[in-house]
Each structure stands twice: as C-alpha cells, then as structure tokens.
Amino acid sequence: MRSALSLVLVSSLAFAAPALHAQAAPANPQSCPVQPVKFDPSGLSVRIENTSGKMIVGMTWFAAIADGTEHWNWIFWNIPGPLRLREFNWNKEIKPGSKKTLSWPYEDLNFQHASGGAFILGSVLFADGSRWEQNPQAHTCQAVWLNGNKRMLTRPEELPPSQ
C-alpha cells in the first residue's frame, strides 16, 4: 500500500522549468554525501555538489520514472534473466566541495514524455576506501524532475522500496 511506504524528505529548489527537488547538505555521515543541484531530463545528466568532506571516486545511481498519474516506478535492465535495477555508474574523482555534472549521453532513457523522472544515489566509494550506502527503504539522496507543464510541486516524492 502506497501510504505504508516511507516518505522521502526532500527540500525544494524551484526553477522556471523544469522543477527540481534536491536534498540539503548532510548533517552527519549517514546523510547524503552529495547535494543534487540540477537535473536535465533530456540529456540524462545531474549536477551534484560533493558535500561529504571526502574525495569521491565512484558512485552508483538508479532511475525511476513517474507514470501519467505520478506513481513512481523503478527502471530495470531490459535484458533476459532476473529483474535488476538499471545502474548509472560514475568513476571519476570529485573533490570535496566541488560541483560536477554527471552525464550518461549514450543511454537510451528519456524522461521528457513522462510525468517525472528521478535519479537516486545508491552508493558512493570514497578515495580512503570507505563507502556510503543508501537505505533501500528510505531514498534520501535524489534529484527529481517533474514535468513542467503540469505544475511545480514542492512535496516530498514517495518512491517504492528498491529491494
């Protein structure tokens, strides 16, 4: 039941179009190590700021898409075998405090014709070998785009559990 799912608390940044929701900088090590600052649904890119205080050397992101009634669904690999969430990996260094645009130009995914799209951070590898892992029940690290011709939303987005 959707009401039983945990809500994701996300602060909002509003742009003329599209709408973007981004989480504030982390207050503790368990919080999101990056702050999404911009999401481009047509170019499959997200601009982030490294707020972790550590050098990031790897990240795995997942994607979700909203249907016409704004119910969220995860994007899975379109390959034979067991269902597995589609991964968007990044393995270039991002210094603490710096901003970087992550893009996946060769992926065949376009959010523009949906009600919305989201990139959800799944895990981060730091240069010192430590890791940050997202709780699959509470997706606190997300960049969300909602179709600008519908309305500008500022409420938290409810995503289904990823496991």
N, C-alpha and C positions, 0 to 999 in steps of 0.2 A: 504494500500500500504506500503510495507516494508520501502521504502525511507522516508515515513512520520513518522515512528517510531523514538522515540528519541534514540540516541546512548548512550551507557554506556561508560563513560570514565574510563579506567582501565589501570594502569601501569602494565608492564610485568616483570615477573621473568621467565627466561628460564632455564629449566633443560634438561639434555640429553634426557630423555624420561620418562614420558610424559611432554608435555608443560603445563605450569601453568600461569595463569594471575591473579594477585592479586592487590587490590587497596592499595594505600599508606595510612599511618596513617591519621586519621581525623584531619582537621584543626579547626573544630568548632563542637558544639554539634549536628548539623544537619547531620554531616557526619557519615560514617560508624563507629560504635563503636568497631569493630573488624577488624583485618587485616588477611585475609586468607594467609597462608604461604605454604601450601602443600595440594594437593587433590589427593586421591587414588581412582581411578575409579573402581577398582575391589573389594576393601574392604569397599566401601561406608563409607569413612571417610574423614574428612577435619581437618587439623591442623590450629588453629587460634591463634592470639595473641590479648588479651584484651587491646585495645588502648583507651578505653573510660575514664579511670581515676576513674571508679566506679566498685564496685563488681557486676558481672553479676550473676543472679540466675535463668534465664530462657531465652531460645531462640527458635524461630521457623524458620526453613529453608524450602525452597521449591526447587524442582528439575526441570531441563529442559534437554532435550536431542536433539542433532543435528542429522538430518537425513543425508543421503548419500551426499547431496549437501550443507550441513552446514546451513540449515534453522532450527531455534530453535523452539521447541515445549515444552510446559509445560507438566509435568507428573501429571495426575489426579488419584484420588482414583478409583479403579476398583470395585465399589460397586453400587448397584441399587440406583436410585434417581438422584437428580440434580448433575451436574458436580461440583466437588470441588477439588481444588488443593491439591495434596498429601503433607502432612506435615511431617517434620522430626524434632521432638521436643527434646530439651535438657534442663534438670532441675537441673544440678549440679553447684555449685559455681565455678566461675572463677575469681580469684583475678586480680586487675588492674596490667597491665604489664606482666602477666604470659601467658604462651603458654599452650594450651591444645589440644589434639587430640579428636575430637568428632567422634563417630562411631555408626553405626546402623547395627550390624552384622546379625540381623535376618530379615532384609528387603530383598525382592526378586527383587532387581534392580541392573543391571549390565550395566555400560556404555561402557565396553571394545569393544563391537561389533558395536558401533555407531561411527559417525564421531566426536562426542564430548559429554561431559556431563558438567553440571553446578549445583552448589548449590548456591542458592540465599537467603540471610538473609532477613526474612520478618519482624521480630520484636524481641526486646530484653526487658527483665524485669530486672531492677536493684534492689539491696538489699534495697535501700531507697524508693522503690515503684514507682519510675519514669519509663517511658518507652521510647523506641526509636522505631519508625515505619517507614518502608520503603515506599517510594512513589511508588505506583503500576505502574506508567508510566516511572520511571527512576530507574533502578535497579543498584544502585551504589555499593552495597555490594555483590560481587560474587566471587566464586572460580571456575575457568573454566579449564577443561582438554580438549585438542584437540588431537585426535588420532595421536600418534607419528609417525606412518608410513606414514602419508600424508605429513605433513610439520610442521615446527614450525611457529606459527602465533603470531604476536605482535600487531595486530589491535584490537580495542575495539570490544566486542561482542554485537550484536544487538539482544535483546530479545523482544518478543512481550509483550504488556501490560498484566499484570496479572489479571486485572479486566475488 
